[in-house]
Amino acid sequence: MISQASTTKTTASARCRNLRCERDNLAILSGKFGTRVVRVVGRAADLYYDWKVEVLGSPIWAIDARSDAPAFTNLGFVMDAQLIPLAGTEDVELAVA
């Protein structure tokens, strides 16, 4: 019998191999409340979320990466599926209105 912990660990490790974004990429965060431009700060130390992102512009309602609680924040956790990477933006400056 397979325990739920080992199933969760297997699912998390499989997700690590199929990530679309990388650290320091710019990406579009798509959610039910709209889209925002974000910078991928690094990997999230979490089994559910994949990335820690910095929202460029005004804050959004998300799980705050500093307090691990829901809040209006510019630094939050997201899943890789919520991000659309902007290819070739490593050296591009982006102005957000």
PyMOL commands that set and color helices and strands:
alter all, ss='L'
color gray80, all
select helices_A, chain A and resi 4-17+80-82
alter helices_A, ss='H'
color red, helices_A
select strands_A, chain A and resi 26-31+34-43+51-55+60-63+70-73+75-78+83-85
alter strands_A, ss='S'
color yellow, strands_A
deselect
rebuild
show_as cartoon
